[in-house]
Amino acid sequence: RLVEAATISDAVALAASHAPDLLIVDAPERAVVVALPQVRAIVIVDDVPRDAQDAGSRLRLLARPFSAEGLVVEVRWLLG
């Protein structure tokens, strides 16, 4: 099931009632990842910094432009 939120506060409220398995977040809304640290997330960014830390099994950075196949790879990696 897909649930969409337009703002960080909406995302946090929806997460409380829907218990998401995964967030897909645009870079300007990256703060939602901080607000929901227990939820796995893909953050869409313009560029992945060379010194980006591996966030382990919870967070992936996906650089624009990306393909549907690239997104699916990241989703599968996070959800196993």
N, C-alpha and C positions, 0 to 999 in steps of 0.2 A: 504494500500500500504506500502511496506517495502522498506526503503532506507538505504543503508549501507555506513558507512564512516570508513576509515582506520586510520585517524588521527583527532586530535581535531580541527585543522583548517578546514579540510574537513567537519567535522560535523557541525561546525558553519556556513560554507558557504551553506551547504545543508539545514540547518534549516532556513536560510534566504529565500531560494527559495521554500521550501516545507511546511513550518509551521507544524512541527510534533505535534502529540497529545501526544506522549510518546517517551522517550529515554530509551534504554536498554544499559547500559554502564558497561564495565569491570572495576574493581577497579583501575588498572594502568592508565586508561583514565578518572578517576574521575573528572579531571579538566574541561571536557566538561560540566558537570553539573553546575559548577561555571560560565562558559562562557554563558550558556543558562538558567539562573535562572527562567525564566517564564515557562519552559517546565517541565512537570511531568517526573520523571525518576525512573528507577529501577537500582540500582548499585549492581553488582555482586561482592561479597567479599569472602575472605577465611573464615573469622569469623566475626560475628556481635559482636562488643564490648558490654560488660555488661552495660556500662554506655552510650550506644548510645542514643542520644536524638531523640525523636519522631519528625520528620521533618514535621509533619502535613500531609496535603493532597497532597503534591507535590513530596515527595521522600521516597522510600522504599529501604531497604538493603536486599538482598537475598544471603544467605550463600551457598557456594559450600559444598558438592554436593547438587543439587536440582533436583526435578523432573519436567517434563512438567506440571503436575498438579499444582505444587507449583508456577511455573511461571505464569500460567493462573490465579491463585488466586490473585497474586500480580497485574497483569494487570487489572483484574476486579475491584480490590479495588481502584486502581488509576483512572480508566476511568469510574467507576460506571456503 
